[in-house]
């Protein structure tokens, strides 16, 4: 199977998974998954998930798919894909993919993002736990005052597959900070640091989002007439772009 055919199959499987659970609208994540509390020394869970190079990539994709697929209480997957099934859904190497899937599901379990329950003759059942990684019961982010809503197109059109883990993390961060604002906004450095991403990582990921037409970065002056005028980056997302397939 060529890489293009493998990718097309993965997109079909992602859409099929969303259809099966009747997922619609945006997939909610709690802000605490994306951004650390003020003054906190620990990185937010999202930044932790993407660490570890290629391992972090599979880990993040698995977690995002599980979150998308676990739609109602008790937020579990009793018949989840097998390691080979996940390999196909994430367009991984057919030979190495199953082992990478198994090791990263174990990581998610060991770090209390999910609970794995062995089942005789079938893949372990997966129960989603709190997105903060504290092992507590999962709660619906929409029940809180705020949540980070990621359009379903991120999954069903294959954006999950084409964006790097750091670009995905910055996309989440921008959705969190911009909220429902349509105009370009400046993000203070102190706020950006709370996402747990280095300046170099942020810049590279930002450029990737720009190249994918998901983000426009404008240079706008800050301060008033009597202050020293500085040009700073102002960010404007185009989430409607997720409603159509990426340019591979």
Secondary structure, 3 states (H helix, E strand, C coil): CCHHHHHHHHHHHHHHHHHHCCCCCEEEECHHHHCCCCCCCCCCHHHHHCCCCHHHHHHHHHHHHHHHHCCCCCCEECCCCCHHHHHHHCCCCCCCHHHHHHHHHHHHHHCCCEEEEEECCEEEEEEEECCCCCCCECCCHHHCCCCEEEECHHHHCCHHHHCCHHHHHHHHHHHHHHCCCCCCEECCHHHHHCCCCCHHHHHHHHHHHHHCCCEEEEEEEECCCCCCCEEEEEEEECHHHHHCCCCC
